[in-house]
Amino acid sequence: MLQWIDIDQAQIPGPTFVTVGNFDGLHRGHQALLQKLRTLAADAADAFATPVQTGLITFDPHPLQVLQPAIPLALLTTPQERLDLAASFGLDFGVIQTFTPAFAQLDAAAFMRRLKQHLNLAGLVVGPDFALGHARSGDLAQLRRLGELVDYQLHVVNLIDWQARPVRSSAIRQALQAGAVVDAAALLGRFYTVTGQVVRGDQRGRQLGIPTANVQIPPLKALPAQGVYATRTRFLADGLPQHYDSVTNLGVRPTVDGVQQRLETHLLDFPRPGYSDDLYGMTVTVEFRARLRGEIRFPSVEALVTQIRQDIGAARQALGQSPSLTVDSLTLARG
């Protein structure tokens, strides 16, 4: 996937179909839109007598950070994660547009002309509640009018329900706040993940005979409720992908008088023969599969160790029963 950090840096000669938005989580609803984007572009290729490229434009920082900085913000995905996911759905290019107060002042006409100039925009694909430009003045009616002036087609994709539930980023955040990572995964179409660098902690897990990787939590990252989870942890070692079942604690560790929230994951059956057990400095992704329990203050370190060993057994059982998730059976909402 080709990537830029500003629309003005791009210069795509051929026709493109594009979608624009925050796309936080890139959940099943977003995925349905991307699938429709690709279908529309493929259908248009005959009319243009040339392949039509597809792209996604998202923003960094999130517009709320600029326009309403007092509002607390928790992101399901970083901008780069959104582009990586979009690439996995077959999109050709992505733009992480730097969002500034000056950019926020652009009206819809100026924004669409910029897309035409730099991306050779032929089709804009959006949801039914979409609007862009200063004060959201570029609603669907305005975007249709601009399509005639700037020369692009507007395509509106219905929102979707998943198993009779509306798919919204806010609903996924609520599920995570409750520790309901299975519900969050159902709406996302994949298990929720946190990716970060392994940093040095206080070595307490190693001292207890249960070493953990202390994963640095990205700023503004939405986190599941504090507790212990059955997880899968993945990373690259010697250029090869590695996947390990794991049990992960997210919290402040009250039994040892911790005060700072940490994400610590214990990899089961690690390391495999021929691989180092040194993860410091490596980037790992922790995939939340099931919640085992909440965070508890134990009467002693010995009691904590006993519980951790029980958690490891529970994690093995939960992961053995954990289903795989695929994006399928998308149901278009009526209306």
C-alpha positions in Angstrom: 0.0 0.0 0.0 1.2 3.5 -0.9 1.1 5.9 2.1 1.3 9.6 2.6 0.9 11.9 5.6 -0.6 14.7 3.6 -2.9 14.7 0.6 -0.8 17.4 -1.0 2.2 15.0 -1.1 0.3 12.5 -3.3 0.0 12.6 -7.1 -1.9 9.7 -8.5 -2.4 9.8 -12.3 -5.2 7.3 -12.7 -8.8 7.5 -11.4 -9.4 6.6 -7.8 -12.3 5.8 -5.5 -11.8 7.1 -2.0 -13.4 7.0 1.5 -12.7 9.5 4.2 -13.1 9.4 8.0 -11.7 8.6 11.4 -12.4 4.8 11.0 -11.4 4.2 14.6 -11.4 0.5 15.1 -11.9 -0.3 11.4 -14.8 -2.5 12.7 -17.3 -4.6 10.7 -19.2 -1.5 9.6 -16.1 0.1 8.2 -15.1 -3.2 6.6 -18.4 -3.4 4.8 -17.8 0.1 3.4 -14.3 -0.9 2.2 -15.7 -4.0 0.5 -18.3 -1.8 -1.2 -15.6 0.7 -2.2 -13.6 -2.0 -3.9 -16.7 -3.4 -5.7 -17.6 0.1 -7.0 -14.1 0.7 -8.2 -14.0 -2.6 -10.0 -17.3 -1.9 -11.7 -16.1 1.6 -12.7 -12.9 0.2 -14.3 -14.8 -0.7 -17.5 -16.1 2.9 -17.9 -12.7 4.3 -17.4 -11.0 1.6 -19.5 -8.3 1.4 -16.9 -7.9 0.0 -13.3 -9.4 2.3 -10.6 -7.3 2.5 -7.4 -8.9 2.6 -4.0 -7.8 4.6 -1.0 -8.6 5.6 2.6 -8.0 9.0 4.2 -7.9 9.2 8.0 -6.6 11.8 10.4 -3.9 12.3 13.0 -4.3 13.7 15.5 -8.0 12.7 15.9 -10.1 15.9 15.0 -11.5 15.9 18.6 -8.0 16.5 20.0 -7.8 19.7 17.9 -11.4 20.9 18.0 -12.5 19.8 21.5 -9.3 19.0 23.5 -11.2 18.9 26.8 -13.1 15.8 25.8 -11.4 12.6 26.9 -10.3 10.4 24.0 -9.6 6.7 23.8 -8.7 5.2 20.5 -9.4 1.7 19.3 -6.7 1.9 16.7 -3.8 4.1 15.9 -3.8 5.8 12.4 -1.1 3.4 11.2 -3.1 0.4 12.4 -6.1 1.7 10.4 -4.0 1.8 7.2 -2.5 -1.6 7.9 -6.0 -3.1 8.3 -7.2 -1.3 5.1 -4.2 -2.7 3.2 -5.3 -6.2 4.4 -8.7 -5.5 2.7 -7.0 -4.8 -0.6 -6.9 -1.0 -0.7 -4.2 0.5 -2.8 -3.2 3.6 -0.9 -3.8 5.5 2.3 -3.3 9.0 3.7 -2.9 9.8 7.4 -3.8 13.5 7.0 -2.3 15.8 9.6 -5.2 17.5 11.2 -4.5 21.1 12.3 -6.7 24.1 13.2 -5.9 25.5 9.7 -7.0 22.2 8.0 -10.2 22.2 10.1 -11.1 25.6 8.5 -11.2 24.1 4.9 -14.6 24.1 3.4 -16.0 21.1 1.6 -15.4 22.6 -1.9 -11.7 23.2 -1.2 -11.2 19.7 0.3 -12.9 18.0 -2.7 -10.9 20.0 -5.2 -7.7 19.0 -3.3 -8.8 15.3 -3.7 -9.4 15.8 -7.4 -6.0 17.5 -7.9 -3.8 15.1 -6.0 -5.7 11.8 -6.1 -7.6 12.2 -9.4 -10.8 11.5 -7.5 -13.5 9.7 -9.5 -15.7 8.3 -6.7 -16.3 9.2 -3.0 -17.8 6.4 -0.9 -19.2 7.3 2.5 -21.8 6.3 5.1 -25.3 7.9 5.4 -24.4 10.2 8.2 -21.2 11.5 6.7 -20.2 15.2 6.4 -16.9 17.0 6.0 -15.4 20.4 5.9 -15.6 23.3 8.3 -18.5 23.0 10.7 -19.5 19.8 8.8 -21.0 22.0 6.0 -20.2 19.3 3.4 -23.3 17.1 4.0 -24.5 14.6 1.4 -26.6 17.1 -0.5 -23.6 19.5 -0.7 -21.2 16.6 -1.7 -23.6 15.6 -4.5 -23.6 19.2 -5.8 -19.9 19.4 -5.6 -19.6 16.1 -7.5 -21.2 17.8 -10.5 -18.8 20.7 -10.3 -15.6 18.9 -9.4 -16.4 15.8 -11.5 -16.7 12.8 -9.1 -19.5 10.4 -8.2 -20.9 10.2 -4.6 -21.8 6.7 -3.4 -23.6 6.3 0.0 -23.3 2.9 1.7 -25.9 1.8 4.3 -24.8 1.2 7.9 -24.8 -2.5 8.9 -26.1 -4.5 11.8 -24.2 -7.5 13.2 -26.5 -10.1 14.7 -29.2 -7.5 15.1 -26.8 -5.1 16.8 -25.7 -1.7 15.4 -21.9 -1.6 14.8 -20.5 1.5 16.3 -17.0 2.4 17.7 -18.8 3.7 20.8 -20.4 0.3 21.4 -17.0 -1.4 21.1 -15.5 1.0 23.7 -18.3 0.3 26.1 -17.7 -3.5 25.7 -14.0 -3.0 26.4 -14.7 -0.9 29.5 -16.8 -3.7 30.8 -14.1 -6.3 30.0 -16.4 -7.9 27.5 -13.6 -8.6 25.0 -15.6 -11.3 23.2 -18.4 -8.9 22.5 -15.9 -6.3 21.3 -14.4 -8.9 19.0 -17.8 -9.7 17.5 -18.3 -6.1 16.5 -14.7 -5.6 15.4 -14.6 -8.7 13.3 -11.3 -9.6 14.9 -9.9 -9.8 18.4 -9.0 -6.5 20.1 -5.2 -5.9 20.3 -2.7 -3.6 22.0 0.7 -3.2 20.3 3.7 -1.8 22.1 7.4 -2.2 22.8 8.6 -4.5 25.6 10.3 -2.4 28.2 12.0 -3.2 31.5 9.8 -3.5 34.6 10.7 -4.4 38.1 11.5 -8.0 37.2 9.0 -9.2 39.8 7.4 -11.8 37.5 10.8 -13.3 36.9 11.6 -13.4 40.6 8.3 -15.3 41.1 9.2 -17.9 38.4 6.5 -16.5 36.1 8.3 -14.0 33.8 6.2 -11.5 31.9 6.8 -9.0 29.1 6.0 -5.5 30.2 4.3 -4.0 27.2 4.4 -0.2 26.8 0.8 1.1 26.3 0.4 3.5 23.4 -0.9 7.0 24.3 -4.7 7.4 24.1 -5.2 3.7 23.5 -8.5 2.3 24.7 -8.0 -0.5 27.1 -10.2 -3.4 28.4 -11.2 -3.3 32.0 -8.5 -4.1 34.5 -8.1 -7.8 35.1 -6.6 -11.0 33.8 -7.2 -12.2 30.2 -6.5 -15.2 28.1 -4.5 -13.7 25.2 -2.4 -14.5 22.1 0.9 -12.6 21.8 2.6 -12.2 18.5 5.9 -10.7 17.3 8.6 -11.1 14.7 11.8 -13.0 15.7 14.6 -13.3 13.2 12.1 -11.9 10.6 9.7 -14.8 11.2 6.2 -14.3 12.8 5.9 -15.9 16.2 2.5 -16.6 18.0 2.2 -17.7 21.6 -0.7 -18.4 23.8 -0.4 -16.1 26.8 -2.1 -14.9 30.0 -2.1 -11.1 30.5 -2.6 -8.9 33.5 -3.8 -5.4 32.9 -3.9 -3.3 36.1 -1.9 -1.7 38.9 -0.9 -5.0 40.7 -2.4 -4.1 44.1 -0.9 -7.2 45.9 2.6 -5.7 45.4 1.4 -2.1 46.0 1.6 -1.1 42.4 0.3 2.3 41.5 0.9 2.6 37.7 -1.2 0.7 35.2 0.7 -1.9 33.3 0.1 -4.5 30.7 2.1 -7.6 31.5 1.9 -10.8 29.4 3.2 -14.2 30.3 3.9 -16.3 27.2 3.1 -20.0 27.6 5.7 -22.5 26.5 8.1 -19.8 25.7 10.7 -19.7 24.1 10.5 -22.4 21.5 13.8 -24.3 20.8 16.2 -22.2 18.8 14.8 -18.8 19.8 16.0 -16.3 22.4 13.9 -15.5 25.5 15.0 -11.8 25.3 12.0 -9.7 24.2 13.3 -6.3 25.4 13.0 -3.6 22.8 10.8 -5.8 20.6 7.3 -4.8 19.4 4.6 -7.3 20.4 0.9 -7.4 19.8 -1.4 -8.7 22.5 -4.7 -10.1 21.3 -7.4 -10.3 23.9 -9.4 -13.5 23.6 -11.3 -13.9 26.9 -11.5 -12.3 30.4 -10.6 -14.7 33.2 -11.2 -12.5 36.3 -10.9 -9.0 37.7 -7.9 -7.6 39.4 -7.7 -8.7 43.1 -5.5 -7.8 46.0 -4.3 -11.1 47.5 -3.3 -11.5 51.2 0.2 -12.6 50.2 2.6 -13.1 47.3 2.3 -16.8 47.7 -1.5 -16.6 47.3 -0.9 -14.4 44.2 1.4 -17.0 42.7 -1.1 -19.8 43.3 -3.8 -17.8 41.6 -1.5 -17.0 38.6 -0.9 -20.7 38.1 -4.6 -21.2 38.1 -5.0 -18.4 35.6 -2.5 -20.1 33.3 -4.6 -23.3 33.4 -7.8 -21.3 32.8 -6.1 -19.5 29.9 -5.0 -22.7 28.3 -8.5 -24.0 28.5 -10.1 -20.8 27.2 -7.7 -20.5 24.3 -8.3 -24.1 23.3 -12.0 -23.3 23.0 -11.5 -19.8 21.4 -13.1 -19.5 17.9 -11.4 -17.9 15.0 -13.0 -14.7 13.7 -13.6 -13.9 10.1 -15.4 -11.0 8.4 -18.5 -12.7 7.0 -22.3 -12.7 7.1 -22.4 -8.9 7.0 -26.1 -7.9 7.3 -27.1 -4.5 5.7 -29.3 -2.5 8.1 -32.8 -1.7 6.8 -33.5 1.9 6.0 
